[in-house]
Amino acid sequence: MLALDRPETQFVLSGELSIAYQVFGHGDSDFLYVPGIISHLELMWEDDDSRAFLTALAQHFRVIIFDKRGQGMSDRIEGATTLEERIDDLRAVMEAAGSESATLFGLSEGGPVCLLFAATYPKKVERLILFGAMAKFWGGDDYPHRPRIETVLEPFIANWGKGHLVALAGPKVGFEPSQLKALAKFERMACSPSGARKFLIANDLIDVRPILPNVLQDTLVIQRRHDKLVRRGNGRYLADHIPNATYLELPTTSHMPQFEDSAEVLDAMVRFVRVSRLGRSEVVEDKKLTTALFTDIVGSTEKLIQMGDQGWRKALDNHDAVATALVKQFRGRIVKNTGDGLLAVFDGPVRALQCALSLVQALEAIGLPIRAGLHVGEVVNRGEDVTGIAVNIAARVMDKAGAGEVLMTRTLRDLTGGSDMAFASRGEYELKGLSEQFELFSPKASE
């Protein structure tokens, strides 16, 4: 097989940042490669194993690959990055490459990004392949498959750029000194130690476990049995909780697909795409993962009596003008006015939360204190209206909020990874009409 020439690196704006991407290959279906903890488009082609793997992919697919924001050829960032911003980058790259839908390949921490993207934009994702991926980036009492951040963060950063990471991610036999030296350079060129720290700390809130039932695309989970960086329990967990998942465990070691049994990995992916294309599960196109926001003016009856009909009507007009502008600013859509509040939906939980906080502040300034509730889950679009249990939960969460307060479910909090938000638990609540208890949170200023 002849190796490909290095593809041209192109750039697309995602928000205000330039995201670097490449497109290559001869297949009749698109394959979007979402990288893991480090990436550098140019240097990938300098490693013989990486070049061979990408060349092999190109024989079967039209491959789209990119550097995530903050790494490689893409723009650096000041702070951390959210899962929401990362899926914005995926969408921007797909649009720039002229791809309406694709198979998504998520390597390592690229897996949670792919899962959130698939649940949020189901029409754009034909199927998923997850390699060495996880549902939660850092471990805890309820997720023993990953180490805790406090046990590994400092040693990890102290060794950044020395080849320690790639050595752990490599094959069982290890690397030749010359190759290890080149891969250590790959680490350094991907990002600085402080940049790596930002990513790893931001990843502390990556937890897509609550949305796994919403991922309806056919999914192939590939896990190497002796992977030192992402243990086999991670792959097994994903396969057990994604409705249409197939689990493939290989008896090898490397965390990166281009090493060891890379031919078997490629063959499994190609066969999966062919089979799922013939008999793939139908994704219900009017359903997708959505954040619902309910707001309510506090003391509306008293204000009506105080202002009179005409004054109250003017106050509501002012409310609607403020709300319309802010919801649009945060890329949401107002579904309906509820008389003294609204229901709005967003394709990102962080944007929805930021909008809720801005609404509280802006409406308080004009004498209309509100309360707000948010939840993220599967929503059914019915024309301009929306229905579904997620909408009902958001309304019930709002009922528990006080004046000037924004409350949200744990599900939403867990999808804000990378934001500068800090949260305080408000305890467990029974929500009207729902059998289970919900732990609710409110945002607070980060310390």
Secondary structure, DSSP 8 states (H G I E B T S, - for coil): ---------EEEEETTEEEEEEEEE--SSEEEEE--S---HHHHTTSHHHHHHHHHHHTTSEEEEE--TTSTTS---SS---HHHHHHHHHHHHHHTT-SSEEEEEETTHHHHHHHHHHH-GGGEEEEEEES--SBSS-BTTBTTS--HHHHHHHHHHTTTTTHHHHHHS-TT---HHHHHHHHHHHHHH--HHHHHHHHHHGGG-B-GGGGGG--S-EEEEEETT-SSS-HHHHHHHHHHSTTEEEEEES---SSTTSSSHHHHHHHHHHHHHHHHHH-----TTEEEEEEEEEEETTHHHHHHHHHHHHHHHHHHHHHHHHHHHHHHTT-EEEEE-SSEEEEEES-HHHHHHHHHHHHHHHHHTT--EEEEEEEEEEEEETTEEESHHHHHHHHHHHT--TT-EEEEHHHHTT-TTSS-EEEEEEEEE-TT-SSEEEEEEEE---
